[in-house]
Amino acid sequence: MVWLMSSCLGDDNYSYEYELARNCQIASFTLANDSITELSNVKFTIDQLSGLIFNIDSLPYGTVMGKAVCTIQYANSSAVSSIQVMQEAVGDTIEWNASDSLDFSQPVRFVVWAYDGTVSKTYETKINIHQLVPDTMEWSLYATNLTAQTMKEQRVVHHTYQGQECYFLYGEPAGTDLPYRLYYAPANNLAKWTEIPLEGLPPGQIYIPQLREYEGVLYVPSAIGTLYQSTDGQQWKAVRNTPHVSYLIGGINEEEYQGSVLATIVEENGTLHFSAMDENQQWAVGDEVPAGFPLTGFGYENFYSMYHEYLMIVGGRTADNQLVNSAWATLDGKSWALLTDENAHYFERMEGPMVKAYDDKIYLIGGIDAAGKAYKDIYETIDKGVSWARVDSMIILPEVYRERGFGTLIVGDDQYLNIIGGKMSSRGNVMQEIWRGRINRLVYDLK
């Protein structure tokens, strides 16, 4: 019975102190500074268990944090007798009157005392500020020696291998009529490429740079107009009952107001026509290919506009062996529209430009001009290929990056833009390396 009475008395003391401490809790915290207008809108998180006050969304890069007016609300203001403040930037401890501004350039500690003068609760406040320039892209050499063989042509496509999301790298070894090679890498580790068997592609007859994915199946044209397909990426076979497929351009996905198609160029009676194959391998022939349309060496990408998906190609070489600096687009594969003005000169006439949608824009990187000069310039379009502007700061490639064209651009779930391979000349061999960069601002979005 005595034990029970003692226990109850102990619980009463514990409850009394706990209630005092709870009343001392900071319930809300705000800051204001006339020179930092966005500061008053910053939401602060209060971790009652660890006694931390912080802003999850960091202030913009370059914010200079100094003195600010602090407004605090407590769980029970009548239970608070005094507040001690320790400012690391100042180096002293003061009795705070709840109105004087405080220096938040370094952490500030608040000690909230209850009215009895024996119970207190301590909080440490830290203001988070982005430490990276948001719109800068940091580039680095990510991987080298991707394959054991030197390749003269290469193509990287997204695929699934053994139930795992990955990328396939198809290569044509330097030499004469050597068998094509296939490597794969997990999507989350592009530095590790492993060779796997490849069968069914006749050596010396396949145009590897025009290998495309469409509706989960891979396709590639041959020099004699045969179209090859593979569902697993390793076993290939010729597609029956097709027209003479001279060139493969790319796939267009199904949307609410359109079906999916694989855009190609076929030959009929000695004339080249645009053509589209649907998912049932039914073919529809469209317009005759105009003289200024590129057949090889173009960069390509898909974009969405006005409830439709479009396929765009940029640069490349025409049937009469001329390089172009134009952009074209289609939504059905059977008819194409010139996006750029005929008299525009946004970038050099080139082949092998690398094109990819990234950060709500479409980027064009590199390419090789008619004189054989390779570039590493980056261009961007914000109007779906109608106009292009050269990027001269923030995301430019470093000096040690070698100019190139004919590489593959891919964007991973980690928001890195990867440049895989590429050649310094149209007839040169493929560089076995990966460069990658990521806009700093996109790192914050991943958190």
C-alpha positions in Angstrom: 0.0 0.0 0.0 2.9 2.3 0.8 4.5 1.4 -2.5 1.4 2.3 -4.3 1.2 5.7 -2.6 4.9 6.4 -3.4 4.3 5.5 -7.0 1.4 7.8 -7.4 3.3 10.6 -5.8 6.2 10.0 -8.3 3.8 10.0 -11.2 2.3 13.3 -10.0 5.8 14.9 -10.0 6.5 13.5 -13.4 3.1 14.7 -14.7 3.7 18.2 -13.2 7.2 18.6 -14.9 5.9 17.1 -18.1 3.0 19.5 -18.2 5.4 22.5 -17.6 7.7 21.3 -20.3 4.8 20.8 -22.7 3.6 24.4 -22.0 7.1 25.6 -22.9 6.9 24.1 -26.4 7.3 26.5 -29.3 4.2 26.0 -31.4 5.0 28.2 -34.4 8.1 30.0 -35.6 8.5 32.7 -38.3 11.2 35.1 -39.5 11.1 38.4 -41.4 13.7 40.6 -43.0 13.0 43.6 -45.2 16.0 42.7 -47.4 14.9 39.1 -47.9 11.3 39.4 -49.0 10.6 35.6 -49.3 11.7 35.0 -45.7 8.4 35.8 -44.2 6.7 33.1 -46.4 9.2 30.3 -45.4 7.6 27.5 -43.4 9.6 26.2 -40.5 9.4 22.6 -39.2 9.5 22.2 -35.4 10.8 18.8 -34.2 9.7 18.6 -30.6 11.5 15.4 -29.8 15.0 16.6 -30.9 14.4 20.3 -30.3 15.2 21.4 -33.9 13.7 24.2 -35.9 14.5 24.3 -39.6 13.2 25.1 -43.0 12.8 22.0 -45.3 12.7 24.1 -48.5 16.0 25.9 -48.6 16.3 29.6 -49.3 17.6 30.5 -52.8 21.3 30.2 -53.5 23.2 33.4 -52.7 20.8 34.4 -49.9 22.8 36.3 -47.3 21.3 35.6 -43.9 21.9 38.0 -41.1 19.6 39.6 -38.6 15.9 38.9 -38.7 12.8 39.6 -36.6 11.6 36.4 -35.0 8.0 35.8 -34.0 7.3 32.8 -31.7 4.1 31.4 -30.4 4.1 28.9 -27.5 1.8 26.1 -26.5 0.9 28.2 -23.4 2.4 31.6 -23.3 1.2 32.3 -19.8 3.4 29.4 -18.6 6.6 30.9 -20.0 8.6 33.1 -17.7 11.7 33.9 -19.8 13.6 33.0 -23.0 17.4 32.8 -23.2 19.0 33.1 -26.6 22.5 32.0 -27.6 23.6 33.3 -31.0 26.6 31.5 -32.4 27.4 34.4 -34.7 27.6 36.8 -31.7 28.9 34.4 -29.2 27.0 35.4 -26.1 23.8 34.5 -24.2 21.1 37.0 -23.6 17.7 37.3 -22.0 15.6 37.9 -25.1 12.7 40.3 -25.0 10.9 38.6 -27.9 11.2 41.8 -30.0 14.9 42.4 -30.7 16.2 41.1 -34.0 18.6 38.1 -33.8 21.5 37.1 -36.0 20.6 33.9 -37.9 23.7 33.7 -40.1 24.7 30.8 -37.8 22.6 28.6 -35.6 20.6 30.2 -32.8 19.6 28.4 -29.6 16.4 29.2 -27.6 16.0 28.1 -24.0 12.3 28.5 -23.0 11.8 28.6 -19.2 8.6 27.7 -17.4 7.2 30.0 -14.7 8.6 27.9 -11.9 12.2 28.6 -13.1 13.2 24.9 -12.9 11.8 23.4 -16.0 13.0 24.4 -19.5 13.0 23.3 -23.1 15.8 24.0 -25.6 15.5 24.5 -29.4 18.2 25.0 -32.0 17.3 26.9 -35.1 19.1 26.5 -38.4 18.3 28.4 -41.7 19.0 26.2 -44.7 20.2 27.9 -47.9 20.9 26.2 -51.2 24.7 25.8 -51.6 24.7 25.3 -55.4 23.7 27.6 -58.2 20.3 26.2 -59.1 20.5 26.4 -62.9 24.1 25.3 -63.3 24.8 21.9 -64.7 27.8 20.0 -63.3 29.5 17.8 -65.9 31.8 14.9 -65.2 33.4 11.9 -67.0 31.3 9.0 -65.5 32.6 5.9 -67.2 35.2 4.7 -69.8 36.1 1.5 -71.6 32.4 0.5 -72.0 33.1 -2.4 -74.4 36.0 -4.7 -75.1 35.8 -4.0 -78.9 36.4 -0.7 -80.7 33.2 0.2 -82.5 32.7 2.1 -85.7 28.9 2.4 -85.2 26.9 2.3 -81.9 23.3 2.7 -80.7 21.9 2.6 -77.1 18.3 1.9 -76.5 16.1 1.4 -73.4 14.9 -2.2 -72.9 14.2 -4.9 -70.3 16.6 -7.7 -69.6 15.8 -10.6 -67.2 12.9 -8.6 -65.8 15.2 -5.6 -65.0 15.1 -2.1 -66.5 18.3 -1.6 -68.4 19.9 -0.3 -71.6 21.2 -2.2 -74.6 24.3 -1.1 -76.4 24.5 -2.4 -80.0 27.9 -2.0 -81.7 29.4 -2.7 -85.1 33.0 -3.5 -84.5 35.7 -1.7 -86.5 36.7 -3.9 -89.4 35.0 -5.6 -92.3 31.8 -7.6 -91.9 32.4 -8.5 -88.3 29.5 -9.8 -86.2 27.5 -7.2 -84.4 27.9 -7.1 -80.6 25.4 -6.5 -77.8 26.0 -5.2 -74.2 23.6 -4.3 -71.5 23.8 -2.2 -68.4 21.3 -1.8 -65.5 19.4 1.6 -65.8 20.8 2.5 -62.4 24.4 1.7 -63.2 25.5 2.8 -66.7 29.2 2.3 -65.7 28.9 -1.5 -65.9 28.3 -3.1 -69.3 28.2 -6.8 -69.9 28.2 -8.6 -73.2 25.3 -11.0 -74.0 24.6 -13.1 -77.1 23.2 -11.6 -80.2 21.9 -13.5 -83.2 20.1 -13.0 -86.5 21.6 -9.7 -87.7 23.6 -10.3 -91.0 27.1 -8.7 -90.6 27.8 -5.6 -92.7 24.1 -5.1 -93.8 22.5 -3.4 -90.8 22.4 0.3 -90.2 22.9 0.3 -86.4 22.4 4.1 -85.9 18.8 3.7 -87.0 17.9 1.0 -84.5 14.6 2.0 -82.8 12.2 0.8 -80.1 8.5 0.8 -80.9 5.7 -0.7 -78.7 8.3 -2.8 -76.7 9.8 -4.3 -79.9 13.1 -3.3 -81.4 13.5 -2.7 -85.1 16.4 -1.9 -87.5 16.6 -1.6 -91.3 19.1 -3.3 -93.5 21.0 -2.0 -96.6 18.7 -4.0 -98.9 15.4 -2.7 -97.5 14.7 -5.6 -95.1 13.3 -4.7 -91.7 14.5 -6.8 -88.8 12.7 -7.0 -85.4 13.4 -8.5 -81.9 11.2 -8.8 -78.9 14.0 -9.6 -76.4 16.8 -7.6 -78.2 19.0 -10.7 -78.6 17.2 -12.9 -81.2 16.4 -11.0 -84.5 14.5 -12.0 -87.5 13.2 -10.4 -90.7 9.7 -8.9 -90.7 7.6 -10.4 -93.4 5.3 -8.6 -95.9 6.9 -5.2 -95.6 7.6 -2.6 -98.2 11.2 -1.8 -99.1 12.2 0.0 -95.9 15.0 2.3 -96.8 15.2 4.3 -93.5 13.9 4.1 -90.0 13.1 7.4 -88.2 11.3 6.7 -84.9 8.2 5.7 -83.0 5.2 7.8 -81.9 3.3 6.7 -78.9 -0.5 6.4 -78.7 -2.4 9.3 -77.2 -6.1 10.1 -76.7 -6.5 11.4 -80.3 -4.0 9.3 -82.2 -2.7 5.8 -82.5 0.9 4.7 -82.3 3.1 4.3 -85.4 6.6 3.6 -86.4 7.7 6.3 -88.8 9.8 5.1 -91.7 10.8 5.9 -95.3 10.1 3.3 -98.0 10.9 3.1 -101.6 8.1 2.6 -104.2 9.0 2.5 -107.9 12.3 4.2 -107.3 10.7 7.1 -105.3 11.0 7.6 -101.5 7.8 8.0 -99.5 7.1 8.6 -95.9 5.4 5.6 -94.4 3.9 4.5 -91.1 3.6 1.0 -89.5 1.1 0.5 -86.7 1.4 -2.0 -83.8 -0.3 -4.7 -85.9 2.4 -4.2 -88.6 -0.1 -2.7 -91.0 1.5 -0.2 -93.4 0.3 3.1 -94.7 2.2 5.1 -97.3 2.2 8.9 -97.2 3.8 11.9 -98.9 6.8 11.8 -101.2 10.0 12.7 -99.3 11.0 16.3 -100.3 14.5 17.1 -101.5 15.6 18.9 -98.3 14.5 16.2 -95.9 17.4 14.4 -94.1 17.6 10.6 -94.4 20.6 9.8 -92.2 22.6 11.4 -89.4 19.7 13.3 -87.8 19.0 13.7 -84.1 15.5 12.8 -83.0 13.2 13.2 -80.0 9.5 13.1 -79.2 7.5 15.9 -77.7 3.9 16.5 -76.6 1.8 19.4 -77.8 -2.0 20.1 -78.0 -3.0 16.6 -77.0 -0.8 14.9 -79.5 2.7 13.4 -79.5 5.1 14.5 -82.2 8.3 13.1 -83.5 11.0 15.6 -84.3 14.3 15.3 -86.2 17.1 17.8 -86.4 20.0 18.2 -88.7 21.3 15.3 -90.9 22.2 14.5 -94.5 19.8 14.5 -97.5 19.6 12.2 -100.5 21.9 14.5 -102.5 24.5 14.3 -99.7 23.9 17.8 -98.3 23.9 18.6 -94.6 21.0 20.6 -93.2 20.4 22.7 -90.1 16.6 22.4 -90.1 14.0 20.7 -87.8 11.0 18.7 -89.0 8.1 17.1 -87.1 5.2 14.6 -87.7 2.4 13.2 -85.7 1.4 10.4 -88.0 4.7 9.4 -89.8 3.0 9.9 -93.2 3.4 13.7 -93.5 6.1 16.0 -92.1 6.2 19.7 -91.5 9.3 22.0 -91.6 9.5 23.6 -88.1 12.4 26.0 -88.7 12.2 28.9 -91.1 14.0 28.1 -94.4 16.2 31.2 -94.0 17.0 30.6 -90.4 20.5 29.8 -89.3 20.3 28.9 -85.6 23.2 26.4 -85.8 25.6 25.0 -88.3 24.6 22.5 -91.0 25.6 19.2 -89.4 25.1 15.5 -89.0 25.2 13.6 -85.8 23.6 16.1 -83.4 22.4 14.6 -80.2 18.8 15.7 -79.2 16.9 15.1 -76.0 14.1 16.6 -73.9 15.4 17.7 -70.5 14.2 20.2 -67.9 11.1 21.2 -69.9 13.2 22.1 -72.9 14.7 20.2 -75.9 18.5 20.3 -76.1 20.8 19.8 -79.0 24.4 18.8 -78.2 27.3 18.6 -80.6 27.4 17.4 -84.2 29.8 17.4 -87.1 29.8 20.0 -90.0 30.5 19.6 -93.7 34.2 20.3 -93.1 34.4 17.5 -90.7 34.7 19.8 -87.7 33.0 18.4 -84.5 31.2 20.6 -82.0 30.3 20.5 -78.3 28.0 23.5 -78.4 24.6 23.1 -76.7 21.4 24.6 -78.1 18.0 24.7 -76.6 14.4 25.2 -77.9 11.5 26.2 -75.7 9.0 26.3 -78.6 9.2 22.7 -79.8 11.9 23.1 -82.4 10.7 26.3 -84.2 13.6 28.4 -82.9 16.9 27.5 -81.2 19.3 29.4 -79.0 22.9 28.7 -78.1 23.5 28.1 -74.4 26.6 30.2 -73.5 26.6 29.7 -69.7 25.4 27.6 -66.8 25.2 24.2 -68.6 28.1 24.4 -71.1 30.4 21.4 -71.4 33.9 21.6 -69.8 37.1 22.3 -71.7 38.3 18.7 -71.3 35.2 17.3 -73.0 36.1 16.4 -76.6 33.8 17.6 -79.4 31.7 14.9 -80.9 28.5 13.8 -82.7 26.6 10.6 -83.2 26.3 9.8 -79.4 23.2 8.8 -77.5 21.5 11.0 -74.9 19.5 9.4 -72.1 18.0 10.8 -69.0 17.9 8.6 -65.9 15.5 8.6 -62.9 18.2 10.5 -61.0 17.8 13.3 -63.5 21.3 13.0 -65.0 21.7 13.7 -68.7 24.1 11.1 -70.0 26.1 11.4 -73.2 27.0 7.9 -74.3 29.7 7.4 -76.9 29.9 9.7 -79.9 32.5 10.2 -82.7 34.9 13.0 -83.4 34.5 12.5 -87.1 31.8 11.0 -89.3 34.1 8.1 -90.3 35.8 7.8 -87.0 35.4 5.2 -84.3 33.1 5.5 -81.3 34.6 6.9 -78.1 34.0 4.4 -75.3 33.0 6.8 -72.5 30.0 8.4 -70.8 29.8 12.0 -69.7 27.0 13.0 -67.4 25.6 16.2 -66.0 22.6 17.3 -63.9 21.1 20.7 -63.3 21.5 21.5 -59.6 17.9 22.6 -59.3 16.7 19.1 -60.2 18.6 17.6 -57.3 16.3 19.5 -54.9 13.3 18.0 -56.7 14.5 14.5 -55.9 14.5 15.1 -52.2 
